[in-house]
Each structure stands twice: as structure tokens, then as C-alpha cells.
Amino acid sequence: MSSHTQAIDLASLQADEAAAPRDVRGQIVAALAALAWLGGAAVTQWWPAADDWPYTRELLILKLALAALSAAIGTRAWLTNGAVKPQADTKRARIDTWIAAGPWLLALAIGITTWELVTAQLEWLPRPFFAPPQALIAVYFDDLPRLAASVGHSFVLLAYGYALGALTGFTIGVSIGWSRAVGYWLHPVLRLIGPLPATAWLPLAFFFFPSSFSASVFLIALATAFPVAVLTWSGVASVNSAYYDVARTLGARASFLILRVAIPAALPSVFVGLFMGLGASFSVLIVAEMMGVKAGLGWYLQWAQGWAAYSNMYAALLVMALMCSGLITLLFKVRDRLLAWQKGLLKW
């Protein structure tokens, strides 16, 4: 047997030994999560609520389904306990992903059961400011058309503003980072206007723009453009000059240096700016919809607060959190795909 084969076998054995304890821990945590969800289902079924809340049966079904999911994860971890070889990277990664969800399932089971106890069963938290989980389920069933329309409107508004701001900020950042003449004129303007909150321009935006939609797009674009411009500028300015020297030696022109050297090398910094801009744009989106736009999640929040429909407000907040988290995850996927060639150069 060659030394290379022995090294592979040793690495395989070490990976199996490392995976086995992880699988055992996954079994234990998944079993605890299944028991916690079953306990929560028992609370829903046999502990009478202080009021007759609708959709209690749906909450019970949801808890039983999550208990079954937790049990399935534990069973999967038990069946694959050291059986999956590290060479099967895709299958091993998929199993590890399910096992890693076990602690979250356990924490959610405890949190939701506690939430239900202190609201629906014991009513330690005053109504209507605090609603039980059943009330949120009721919102998703009864008010789904209005909530879905608000999500769609917010997504369109965010897409327009974020795309415009990201493109503008990227162009400004590359221009400042590459050209001293451009930097001379734009850098002071960027330092003067950029740190101001985009919401501070809200009165002027609604005065100068013909509609509340276009004014909101401008404010979102403004919130996005500043971090993208600054991080893009920093990335372009910090590119190693040796890259340019090598390219010029091979006869590269200025356009090639910008498009094929400066921008690819600055992409990690660009994506940091895009992440920061996404968070800022989402905050401005909600404020703009509360102030002038007659649709969207911000409008829905204001409407729910005006009618003291706090369960609708909590349901909208949960949707907003999932929406923002989903967009960030999507941006991570794009980053990983575009920068796959840099994985050997950068420490991710």
C-alpha cells in the first residue's frame, strides 16, 4: 500500500471518528427537541386556555409535525452514525445540516411553549399588547391576502431602490478608487452627504418627487449607495499595484485594468458594502412606507398599530424578519458563486 493511500485512509478514519460524536450529540438533542414539542402539544391540548383562542387545533398540529421532524432528524443521525464516509461530501453535508438544526428546534419548542403559557394559559402578559401563538396563526389564515399584497409591494419597492443604489454606489466607488480627479470632486461630497441618515431627507424627497413611490425609491437608493460606494472605493484603492504592473507589461489597457483587475480584486469589499446597504435599505423602506406609501409592510404595521391589532403587527414583524433574512441568504449565495475562484486566496 502506497503512502498516499495510507494518508487517505488515515484522514478517512479521523473524519469518521470526528463525525461519530457529532452524530451522537445530534441524536440526543433531536430526542430532547421531539420531547419538548410533544410536551408543548400536551400543554396546548390539555391545559385549558384563559380564553377561547381560534386556531388552537392548528397550533397543536404544527407542534406534532415539528415533533415528528425532530424525531426524524434523531433517527437519521442514529442510522448514519459513522456510516457515511467523508468522501460522500454532499450527503454528509446534508446530514450535518439537519443535525445542526436540532438545537434550534429544541430552543423553539421551549420558547413557543413558554410564550403560549404566559399569554394564552396564564395571561401574565396584558392583552391586547401580547398575543399568543394562535393569534399569529389566525392572522396568516384570515388576513393573508392583505399581508401578501403588502409583502409584494415592499419587495418591488426594495428591489427598485436597492438595485439603483447599488449600481450608483458601485459606479461612484470605482470612479473614486481609480481616478484621482474624480476623487477630488466626489470624495468631499460623499463625506458630507453620506453619513447623514437617509430618513433625514424624507421631507425634501416627498416634496421634489412626483409620487411617494419614486420618493421612497430615492431614499432607499440613497441609503444603499453610501456603504456600497465607500467599500467599493476602499477595495479598488487597496488592490496590489503589482497586479497592474504585470497587466501593463502584457499590454493591458486602462479599460482592461479596471474591468479585469481592479473590480474582481475589489469584489470582497464590494459585497461587504452590499450587505451593509441591504440592511440600511430595509430600515428606510419601512420608514418610507409608514410616512407616505399607501401599501407595504411599513403601512401594514402602521395600520395594525392604529387598530390595536397587535397580533397582526407581530405577524408582520415575523414576515419582515424572514424576508430580510432570506434576501441576505440569497446575497450570500451570489457572493459564493461569483467569488468561488477566490476561495484559495481568501480566508472565508
ABEGO torsion letter per residue (X at the ends): XBAAAAAAAAAAAAAAAAAAAAAAAAAAAAAAAAAAAAAAAAAAAABBBABBBBGAAAAAAAAAAAAAAAAAAAAAAAAABGABBAABAAAAAAAAAAAAAAAAAAAAAAAAAAAAAAAAAAGABBOAABBBAAAAAAAAAAAAAAAAAAAAAAAAAAAAAAAAAAAAAAAAAAAAAABAAAAAAAAAAAAAAAABBAAAAAAAAAAABABAAAAAAAAAAAAAAAAAAAAAAAAAAABBAAAAAAAAAAGBBAAAAAAAAAAAAAAAAAAAAAAAAAAAAAAAAAAAAAAABABEAAAAAAAAAAAGBAAAAAAAAAAAAAAAAAAAAAAAAAAAAAAAAAAAABBX
